[in-house]
């Protein structure tokens, strides 16, 4: 698992410099590719829109279960909905990786491979990169990851990690420093994982690794430093299959209403918010507290671009469904897949009552596109499901047509209504 002795063991550099064509820049942007988009290497044209949606729903259910284990990252590698194009090394080698707001390690498979899965792009060979260096196991950063284990390769003193996911998948390799290129910007001295052993469900996803966009110390965003530890994205509607846009540093838009990010060292990769209540018309449904999930209270819901549906406590969903039923006069029907509980028969475009989400300090008005989804021809269902878990999730359907900004320095997430099909 250890790196080649040819490589210098580097002391971690925590300042990141962004360079485009030799010029220092403060920000950059790139495409955020939906898994079901024709631009995605996962795209399967033989599957219908509804089949893609059912796949995403099943991934949402699996993903929520992964919050049970504090040590492991809250994702199954195949459960993520968005991808990013990224290049690594000098000269740069391009590949497509999973973008995950619930993970703090950016990693890719590296040669030599002890046990690698088949991927759609060539495996990165650090021996061919002039900018690659390993990290000493004596560096503090060697122990900053929420990993199963990290430690020393005694043969050469490099920092080694074993990073686990709750479905049993694991990736193992050398914590390293390398230049990463995103949207034309070169991020030098970026700390990432060079994995030589990857086991579990990675085989089915075909991607070349994961881009960690979480709040942990070693996530891509956290390493932006003086350039601004913030990013934003605008998610186009699921039915559009359009690519979306993700921006970093000074290119990120953190505007509109904002709510504080709640902190807990046990969950430092996640973005916990406080959702105080939901309302339909004059009916208000309060949300339960965090029930001890976040030490000190406060955070009771994770905002997660990787989860399709919004998942809330069962009692909350029952009361919300009742309020919506009272306000909707359309004929009710049954979801053919038996996944959703509240469904209606519709003809053409139909507007449903707004659901107002009152986060701490931020009122976010959710429209039909954020709360209902068409699951079959003429069948529209509430895209909010109950969960028995302590952790609730604010999924990507609820975030559709919002410019969502994350500012790690201000410890805040912002929402601004935007037509995301035109924002890209």
Backbone torsions as a table, in degrees:
resi	resn	phi	psi	omega
1	UNK	NA	-18.5	-175.0
2	UNK	-70.9	156.4	179.8
3	UNK	-78.7	166.3	-179.2
4	UNK	-67.6	144.4	179.8
5	UNK	-69.9	-11.3	178.3
6	UNK	-67.3	-24.0	-174.3
7	UNK	-87.6	140.3	177.2
8	UNK	-69.9	138.5	173.5
9	UNK	-84.1	114.1	-171.8
10	UNK	-101.3	143.2	168.2
11	UNK	-76.4	139.7	-173.1
12	UNK	-62.0	134.0	172.0
13	UNK	-105.5	119.1	-174.1
14	UNK	-94.8	-10.9	177.7
15	UNK	-86.9	129.8	-179.2
16	UNK	-106.8	130.4	177.7
17	UNK	-108.6	131.5	178.0
18	UNK	-101.5	127.0	-177.8
19	UNK	-131.9	129.6	173.9
20	UNK	-124.2	119.4	-179.7
21	UNK	50.2	39.0	177.1
22	UNK	84.2	-0.2	-178.3
23	UNK	-108.6	137.1	177.1
24	UNK	-73.8	132.9	-180.0
25	UNK	-129.3	164.0	-177.2
26	UNK	-103.8	-15.0	-175.6
27	UNK	-155.8	168.8	179.9
28	UNK	-160.0	160.6	-178.9
29	UNK	-138.5	156.9	176.1
30	UNK	-156.2	174.6	179.0
31	UNK	-76.0	143.2	169.3
32	UNK	-110.3	111.2	-168.1
33	UNK	-97.5	118.6	175.6
34	UNK	-62.5	141.7	-179.3
35	UNK	-55.1	-35.7	-175.6
36	UNK	-91.1	3.8	-178.3
37	UNK	-76.8	148.7	174.0
38	UNK	-58.4	-19.5	178.1
39	UNK	-79.3	-8.0	-177.0
40	UNK	-89.9	140.0	174.6
41	UNK	-66.5	-12.9	178.0
42	UNK	-88.1	-5.8	-173.0
43	UNK	-61.1	131.2	178.0
44	UNK	-122.4	100.4	-175.1
45	UNK	-65.2	-15.8	-179.1
46	UNK	-78.8	-13.2	-179.6
47	UNK	-95.2	139.8	-178.4
48	UNK	-76.7	168.0	176.0
49	UNK	-56.1	-41.7	-177.4
50	UNK	-70.0	-34.4	176.8
51	UNK	-67.7	-40.4	175.5
52	UNK	-60.4	-41.0	-179.7
53	UNK	-64.8	-43.2	178.9
54	UNK	-62.6	-37.9	175.8
55	UNK	-60.5	-44.1	-179.1
56	UNK	-65.0	-38.0	179.1
57	UNK	-63.7	-43.5	179.2
58	UNK	-64.3	-38.6	177.3
59	UNK	-64.2	-35.7	178.1
60	UNK	-61.2	-44.1	-178.8
61	UNK	-62.8	-44.1	179.9
62	UNK	-64.4	-41.8	-175.1
63	UNK	-63.0	-38.4	-179.0
64	UNK	-62.1	-37.6	-178.6
65	UNK	-61.8	-20.6	-174.4
66	UNK	-78.1	-5.4	176.5
67	UNK	-81.0	-3.0	-178.1
68	UNK	-69.8	-32.3	-174.2
69	UNK	-103.4	115.2	-176.0
70	UNK	-69.4	-25.8	-174.9
71	UNK	-77.2	-37.2	-172.7
72	UNK	-95.6	151.6	-179.4
73	UNK	-65.6	143.9	-172.4
74	UNK	-81.5	56.9	178.5
75	UNK	-155.0	148.8	162.7
76	UNK	-95.3	132.4	-172.8
77	UNK	-54.4	-28.3	-179.5
78	UNK	-89.1	5.8	-172.4
79	UNK	-100.7	8.5	-174.4
80	UNK	-93.2	147.4	-173.3
81	UNK	-102.6	-12.1	-175.0
82	UNK	-131.4	147.5	-176.7
83	UNK	-126.5	158.8	175.1
84	UNK	-133.9	144.3	170.7
85	UNK	-85.2	135.0	-176.0
86	UNK	-147.1	147.4	174.1
87	UNK	-120.2	149.8	-176.9
88	UNK	-135.7	143.6	174.4
89	UNK	92.1	176.5	176.8
90	UNK	-134.0	108.7	1.9
91	UNK	-69.3	155.4	-175.6
92	UNK	-70.5	139.2	175.8
93	UNK	-114.5	121.1	-174.0
94	UNK	-87.8	144.7	170.4
95	UNK	-155.9	172.5	177.2
96	UNK	-109.9	129.7	-178.6
97	UNK	-127.7	161.9	179.4
98	UNK	-77.5	130.1	176.0
99	UNK	-93.7	123.3	-173.8
100	UNK	-134.4	115.9	177.2
101	UNK	-78.3	-0.1	179.5
102	UNK	-113.2	21.1	-178.9
103	UNK	-139.1	146.1	-176.3
104	UNK	-110.1	2.2	179.4
105	UNK	-113.7	125.5	169.1
106	UNK	-92.9	127.0	-178.7
107	UNK	-147.8	158.2	172.7
108	UNK	-142.8	160.5	176.4
109	UNK	-71.6	142.2	-176.7
110	UNK	-131.3	148.9	169.3
111	UNK	-83.9	147.6	-2.5
112	UNK	-75.6	143.0	-178.0
113	UNK	-96.0	122.2	170.6
114	UNK	-81.2	-42.2	178.1
115	UNK	-154.1	95.4	-178.9
116	UNK	-115.0	150.5	175.4
117	UNK	-90.4	161.2	178.9
118	UNK	-72.7	129.9	178.3
119	UNK	-125.6	164.9	-174.6
120	UNK	-79.0	-11.6	-177.6
121	UNK	-124.9	159.3	178.9
122	UNK	-58.4	142.9	177.5
123	UNK	-73.9	135.4	-176.8
124	UNK	-65.4	131.9	177.1
125	UNK	-111.5	102.4	-176.8
126	UNK	-62.5	-20.4	179.8
127	UNK	-68.7	-17.9	179.8
128	UNK	-95.4	1.2	-178.1
129	UNK	-107.1	128.6	-179.9
130	UNK	-79.5	-10.9	-176.2
131	UNK	-105.2	4.0	-176.7
132	UNK	-82.7	136.9	172.1
133	UNK	-143.7	151.9	173.7
134	UNK	-91.1	169.0	-179.8
135	UNK	-111.3	137.5	179.3
136	UNK	-69.8	142.4	177.3
137	UNK	-70.8	-8.0	176.0
138	UNK	-85.1	-11.3	-179.5
139	UNK	-72.9	141.3	-179.9
140	UNK	-57.7	-34.5	-175.4
141	UNK	-63.7	-19.3	179.8
142	UNK	-60.5	-21.5	-176.5
143	UNK	-116.0	16.9	-178.5
144	UNK	-86.7	-13.2	-179.5
145	UNK	-82.4	148.5	170.8
146	UNK	-85.3	74.9	-175.5
147	UNK	-106.7	168.9	171.2
148	UNK	-65.8	-41.6	176.5
149	UNK	-160.7	155.3	172.1
150	UNK	-147.3	152.6	-177.1
151	UNK	179.5	-151.7	-168.8
152	UNK	-112.1	137.0	164.1
153	UNK	-87.0	106.5	-171.6
154	UNK	-66.0	-18.7	-178.9
155	UNK	-73.0	-27.8	-178.5
156	UNK	-141.7	3.9	174.8
157	UNK	74.6	18.2	-179.6
158	UNK	-86.4	154.5	178.7
159	UNK	-80.1	123.4	-179.2
160	UNK	-114.5	145.7	-179.2
161	UNK	-130.2	154.2	168.6
162	UNK	-128.3	109.6	-173.1
163	UNK	-110.0	124.7	-172.9
164	UNK	-114.4	155.2	176.6
165	UNK	-123.3	153.0	-167.3
166	UNK	-69.7	-13.1	175.8
167	UNK	-86.9	5.0	179.3
168	UNK	99.4	-9.6	177.8
169	UNK	-68.9	145.7	-179.5
170	UNK	-142.2	149.6	173.1
171	UNK	-132.6	140.4	-170.2
172	UNK	-137.1	134.1	-179.2
173	UNK	-177.4	-153.8	-174.5
174	UNK	-110.7	125.4	174.8
175	UNK	-71.6	127.4	-167.6
176	UNK	-137.1	174.4	175.7
177	UNK	-122.6	133.9	-176.5
178	UNK	-157.8	162.7	173.2
179	UNK	-86.1	130.6	178.1
180	UNK	-119.4	133.9	-179.8
181	UNK	-110.7	123.8	178.2
182	UNK	-134.4	125.0	177.4
183	UNK	56.3	35.0	179.3
184	UNK	85.7	-8.2	-179.9
185	UNK	-97.3	133.7	177.7
186	UNK	-97.5	117.4	178.5
187	UNK	-98.2	105.2	-176.4
188	UNK	-85.2	154.4	176.1
189	UNK	57.7	37.5	178.4
190	UNK	-82.8	133.4	178.2
191	UNK	-83.5	125.9	-178.5
192	UNK	-148.0	170.8	179.1
193	UNK	-100.6	128.1	175.9
194	UNK	-104.3	98.9	-170.1
195	UNK	-90.5	132.8	179.0
196	UNK	-109.9	-15.9	177.2
197	UNK	-134.1	123.7	177.7
198	UNK	-138.8	120.3	-176.0
199	UNK	-127.9	156.3	177.8
200	UNK	112.6	-136.3	-171.7
201	UNK	-91.4	9.0	179.6
202	UNK	-59.8	-31.8	-176.3
203	UNK	-55.7	-37.4	-174.1
204	UNK	-77.6	-13.4	-175.3
205	UNK	-93.8	-27.0	176.4
206	UNK	75.7	-13.5	180.0
207	UNK	-70.9	164.5	-173.7
208	UNK	-95.1	6.2	-179.2
209	UNK	150.0	-159.9	-175.2
210	UNK	-133.8	139.5	173.9
211	UNK	-102.9	111.4	-177.1
212	UNK	-79.5	114.0	-179.9
213	UNK	-111.0	15.1	-178.3
214	UNK	-74.6	-171.7	-175.4
215	UNK	-94.4	2.4	-179.2
216	UNK	-67.2	165.2	-173.0
217	UNK	-61.3	-30.5	-174.2
218	UNK	-105.6	10.2	177.3
219	UNK	-66.3	160.5	179.0
220	UNK	-55.7	-42.0	-177.5
221	UNK	-67.4	-43.8	-177.6
222	UNK	-62.7	-26.8	-178.0
223	UNK	-83.3	-1.7	-178.7
224	UNK	-72.0	-20.9	172.0
225	UNK	54.9	-127.1	-174.8
226	UNK	-64.8	-19.2	178.0
227	UNK	-70.2	-12.4	179.0
228	UNK	109.8	108.7	-178.1
229	UNK	-83.1	71.9	179.6
230	UNK	-150.2	157.3	175.1
231	UNK	-152.7	163.1	178.7
232	UNK	-147.4	155.5	174.5
233	UNK	-145.0	160.9	178.5
234	UNK	-133.2	109.5	-173.3
235	UNK	-91.2	119.5	176.7
236	UNK	-71.0	155.8	179.5
237	UNK	-54.3	145.7	-176.8
238	UNK	-55.8	-40.0	-175.4
239	UNK	-70.6	-17.5	-174.9
240	UNK	-78.1	-24.7	-176.0
241	UNK	60.4	12.1	179.5
242	UNK	-72.2	149.8	169.9
243	UNK	-73.7	154.5	178.0
244	UNK	-110.2	-178.9	-177.3
245	UNK	-124.0	137.9	174.7
246	UNK	-125.6	133.1	-175.1
247	UNK	-126.3	149.5	-175.9
248	UNK	-129.0	158.2	176.2
249	UNK	60.9	-134.4	-177.2
250	UNK	-70.4	-16.0	176.0
251	UNK	-77.4	-16.6	-178.7
252	UNK	-72.5	143.0	177.4
253	UNK	-107.4	108.4	176.0
254	UNK	-111.5	92.2	-174.2
255	UNK	-147.9	175.4	-174.7
256	UNK	87.7	-153.4	178.1
257	UNK	-81.5	148.6	-177.3
258	UNK	-133.7	152.1	-179.8
259	UNK	-134.4	144.5	-175.5
260	UNK	-71.3	146.1	171.0
261	UNK	-83.5	127.6	178.8
262	UNK	-88.8	146.0	-172.8
263	UNK	-117.2	144.7	170.4
264	UNK	-156.1	122.5	-178.5
265	UNK	-54.2	-29.0	-179.4
266	UNK	-70.7	-19.7	-178.2
267	UNK	-128.4	37.9	-169.1
268	UNK	-71.9	-7.5	176.1
269	UNK	-83.6	-14.5	-172.0
270	UNK	-100.5	156.2	175.5
271	UNK	-102.8	94.4	177.7
272	UNK	-88.1	131.4	175.7
273	UNK	-119.3	171.3	175.7
274	UNK	-113.1	110.6	175.1
275	UNK	-97.7	112.9	-173.3
276	UNK	-84.9	-38.2	-178.4
277	UNK	-164.6	163.5	169.5
278	UNK	-120.5	152.1	177.1
279	UNK	-145.1	145.7	173.8
280	UNK	-126.0	113.4	-174.1
281	UNK	61.4	-126.2	-179.8
282	UNK	-98.4	12.1	178.8
283	UNK	-99.6	121.6	-177.8
284	UNK	-110.4	133.9	179.2
285	UNK	-117.2	106.6	179.4
286	UNK	-71.2	149.2	176.9
287	UNK	-96.0	144.7	176.0
288	UNK	-67.4	160.9	177.8
289	UNK	-70.7	-176.7	-175.8
290	UNK	-71.8	-12.7	179.4
291	UNK	55.2	35.5	175.4
292	UNK	86.4	0.6	178.4
293	UNK	-62.1	-44.8	175.4
294	UNK	-103.9	124.0	178.5
295	UNK	-62.4	131.6	-177.0
296	UNK	91.5	-5.8	176.7
297	UNK	78.6	177.7	176.5
298	UNK	109.2	-80.5	-174.8
299	UNK	-67.4	128.6	177.9
300	UNK	-132.9	2.8	-179.3
301	UNK	-150.0	139.8	177.6
302	UNK	-99.3	129.2	171.7
303	UNK	-87.7	125.6	-168.9
304	UNK	-143.9	113.7	178.8
305	UNK	-72.3	-16.5	-178.0
306	UNK	-83.1	-10.7	179.4
307	UNK	-105.7	131.5	-176.3
308	UNK	-74.2	-49.6	-174.3
309	UNK	-91.3	162.6	168.6
310	UNK	-95.1	133.6	-177.4
311	UNK	-123.3	124.5	-174.3
312	UNK	-130.9	165.4	177.8
313	UNK	-55.3	146.6	-174.3
314	UNK	-56.4	-44.6	-178.8
315	UNK	-63.5	-37.6	178.0
316	UNK	-63.4	-45.0	-179.1
317	UNK	-65.6	-39.1	178.0
318	UNK	-61.8	-44.3	-179.1
319	UNK	-70.3	-37.7	176.8
320	UNK	-65.0	-43.7	178.9
321	UNK	-61.2	-41.1	178.9
322	UNK	-62.5	-43.1	179.4
323	UNK	-64.7	-38.6	178.5
324	UNK	-69.2	-41.3	177.9
325	UNK	-58.2	-39.5	179.6
326	UNK	-66.1	-26.1	-175.2
327	UNK	-98.6	-8.8	-175.7
328	UNK	-113.8	129.7	-177.5
329	UNK	-104.3	6.6	-179.6
330	UNK	-72.2	157.0	177.3
331	UNK	-69.6	131.4	178.3
332	UNK	-77.9	154.2	177.7
333	UNK	-146.8	-177.1	-176.7
334	UNK	-109.6	136.5	175.2
335	UNK	-67.1	122.5	-179.0
336	UNK	-56.5	-29.7	-178.5
337	UNK	-88.3	-7.2	-178.4
338	UNK	62.1	24.6	178.6
339	UNK	-86.1	-43.7	-173.7
340	UNK	-100.7	150.9	-175.0
341	UNK	-98.1	-29.8	-177.2
342	UNK	-118.6	108.0	-175.4
343	UNK	-133.8	152.2	-179.0
344	UNK	-133.1	150.7	172.8
345	UNK	-88.5	125.3	-177.0
346	UNK	-128.5	159.3	173.5
347	UNK	-128.4	116.7	-179.6
348	UNK	73.0	-164.5	179.7
349	UNK	-69.2	129.9	-178.9
350	UNK	-132.6	132.9	176.7
351	UNK	-98.6	132.4	177.0
352	UNK	-104.8	162.8	179.3
353	UNK	-59.3	144.9	175.1
354	UNK	-66.6	148.2	170.8
355	UNK	-115.1	120.5	-179.7
356	UNK	-92.9	122.3	177.4
357	UNK	-100.6	113.2	178.8
358	UNK	-95.9	96.6	171.1
359	UNK	-81.5	165.7	177.1
360	UNK	-59.7	112.1	178.2
361	UNK	79.4	2.8	-175.9
362	UNK	-145.2	122.3	175.2
363	UNK	-99.4	119.4	-177.2
364	UNK	-116.7	118.3	-178.5
365	UNK	-90.6	115.8	179.8
366	UNK	-93.5	123.4	-179.7
367	UNK	-95.5	-177.5	-175.8
368	UNK	-53.2	-39.5	-176.6
369	UNK	-65.7	-20.4	-179.5
370	UNK	-93.4	-17.8	-171.4
371	UNK	-120.6	-21.4	-179.6
372	UNK	-124.8	148.6	-179.1
373	UNK	-138.5	141.2	178.3
374	UNK	-82.0	117.5	-175.2
375	UNK	-102.0	-13.4	176.1
376	UNK	-160.4	168.9	-179.9
377	UNK	-57.5	118.0	177.3
378	UNK	76.1	8.6	179.7
379	UNK	-120.3	118.2	-178.6
380	UNK	-119.6	132.9	-174.9
381	UNK	-127.9	154.3	175.6
382	UNK	-65.8	122.6	-175.3
383	UNK	-89.7	33.9	177.4
384	UNK	-126.9	120.8	-175.8
385	UNK	-116.3	155.1	177.6
386	UNK	-78.7	152.1	175.1
387	UNK	-136.8	148.2	176.0
388	UNK	-91.9	-5.2	-179.2
389	UNK	-72.8	157.9	174.9
390	UNK	-70.2	-25.4	-175.6
391	UNK	-97.8	127.7	172.4
392	UNK	-95.6	161.7	-177.2
393	UNK	-133.9	131.6	173.8
394	UNK	-98.5	100.9	-169.4
395	UNK	-84.1	-176.1	-171.4
396	UNK	-78.1	-23.5	174.0
397	UNK	-63.7	-41.4	178.4
398	UNK	-64.7	-23.9	-178.7
399	UNK	-92.0	-4.3	-178.5
400	UNK	-57.1	138.8	179.6
401	UNK	58.6	31.2	166.4
402	UNK	-121.6	139.3	166.0
403	UNK	-82.7	109.9	-175.5
404	UNK	-104.3	121.3	-178.2
405	UNK	-116.0	141.0	178.7
406	UNK	-119.7	124.0	177.4
407	UNK	-121.3	104.1	-175.8
408	UNK	-72.4	-27.2	178.6
409	UNK	-74.9	-42.2	177.9
410	UNK	-81.9	-8.7	-178.7
411	UNK	55.5	54.3	-176.6
412	UNK	-146.3	151.0	171.4
413	UNK	-118.8	135.8	-177.6
414	UNK	-119.4	155.7	179.1
415	UNK	-131.9	130.5	175.4
416	UNK	-137.1	119.3	178.8
417	UNK	-56.7	130.1	-175.2
418	UNK	-151.4	144.3	171.4
419	UNK	-81.6	98.8	-172.1
420	UNK	-74.0	-13.6	174.8
421	UNK	-73.1	-20.3	179.9
422	UNK	-106.2	-8.6	-175.4
423	UNK	-85.7	-5.1	-174.1
424	UNK	-103.4	NA	NA
